[in-house]
Amino acid sequence: MKSTHRQNLLSNDRGYDDCEHLIQLYSLRNVMFTKLQKKIGRGRKAEFVEVFKWNDPSHEMVRENIMYSIKIYEKKCSSSDNTNQT
């Protein structure tokens, strides 16, 4: 998933602490990585392939930013005193 754009950290601007923001990022990841089966071809030779539900170049950048933010916030949350993760 390497691209040429600079990855941006999805900031915590909702008043959550780092661990709560990480849970929100996990929810966002589940939404943005949802896949659908799309039928390719006709008749008996038709095949199904999985494609992202939201499949734009801009959505690919969002997915990369989500994964980058999760990696950063996992480090922040694991180093903080708050260990009440669900």
C-alpha positions as CSV (number, residue, x, y, z in Angstrom):
1,M,0.0,0.0,0.0
2,K,2.8,2.4,-0.7
3,S,2.0,5.6,-2.5
4,T,3.6,8.9,-3.3
5,H,1.4,11.1,-1.0
6,R,2.3,12.1,2.5
7,Q,0.4,10.2,5.1
8,N,-1.6,12.3,7.5
9,L,-2.3,11.5,11.1
10,L,-6.1,11.5,11.8
11,S,-6.1,13.9,14.7
12,N,-8.0,13.5,17.9
13,D,-10.3,16.5,17.9
14,R,-13.4,15.0,19.5
15,G,-12.2,15.2,23.1
16,Y,-11.3,11.5,23.4
17,D,-8.2,10.3,25.1
18,D,-5.7,8.2,22.9
19,C,-7.3,4.8,23.7
20,E,-10.8,6.0,23.0
21,H,-9.6,7.5,19.7
22,L,-8.0,4.3,18.8
23,I,-11.3,2.5,19.2
24,Q,-12.9,5.0,16.9
25,L,-10.2,4.4,14.4
26,Y,-10.9,0.7,14.5
27,S,-14.5,1.4,13.7
28,L,-13.5,3.6,10.8
29,R,-11.2,0.9,9.5
30,N,-14.0,-1.6,9.6
31,V,-16.2,0.7,7.5
32,M,-13.6,1.7,5.0
33,F,-12.3,-1.8,4.5
34,T,-15.7,-3.3,3.8
35,K,-15.7,-5.5,0.6
36,L,-18.4,-6.5,-1.8
37,Q,-18.5,-9.3,-4.3
38,K,-18.7,-8.2,-7.8
39,K,-19.7,-10.4,-10.7
40,I,-17.3,-10.4,-13.7
41,G,-18.4,-12.0,-16.9
42,R,-21.6,-13.7,-18.0
43,G,-23.0,-17.2,-17.9
44,R,-21.1,-20.2,-16.5
45,K,-17.8,-18.5,-16.9
46,A,-18.8,-15.7,-14.6
47,E,-16.5,-15.1,-11.6
48,F,-16.9,-13.2,-8.4
49,V,-14.1,-10.9,-7.2
50,E,-14.0,-8.9,-4.0
51,V,-13.8,-5.1,-4.3
52,F,-13.8,-2.4,-1.7
53,K,-17.3,-0.9,-1.2
54,W,-15.7,2.6,-1.5
55,N,-13.2,2.3,-4.3
56,D,-11.8,5.6,-5.4
57,P,-8.2,6.9,-5.5
58,S,-9.2,9.3,-2.7
59,H,-10.6,6.5,-0.7
60,E,-7.3,4.6,-1.0
61,M,-5.5,7.6,0.6
62,V,-8.1,7.5,3.4
63,R,-7.4,3.8,4.0
64,E,-3.7,4.5,4.1
65,N,-4.2,7.4,6.6
66,I,-6.4,5.2,8.8
67,M,-3.8,2.5,9.0
68,Y,-1.0,5.0,9.7
69,S,-3.0,6.6,12.4
70,I,-3.8,3.3,14.0
71,K,-0.2,2.4,14.1
72,I,0.7,5.7,15.8
73,Y,-2.2,5.6,18.3
74,E,-1.5,2.0,19.3
75,K,2.0,3.1,20.3
76,K,0.5,6.1,22.2
77,C,-2.1,4.0,23.9
78,S,0.3,1.2,24.9
79,S,2.7,3.7,26.5
80,S,0.0,5.7,28.4
81,D,-1.3,4.9,31.8
82,N,-4.8,4.1,30.6
83,T,-5.1,0.4,30.1
84,N,-8.9,0.1,30.0
85,Q,-9.0,-1.0,26.4
86,T,-11.8,-3.1,25.0
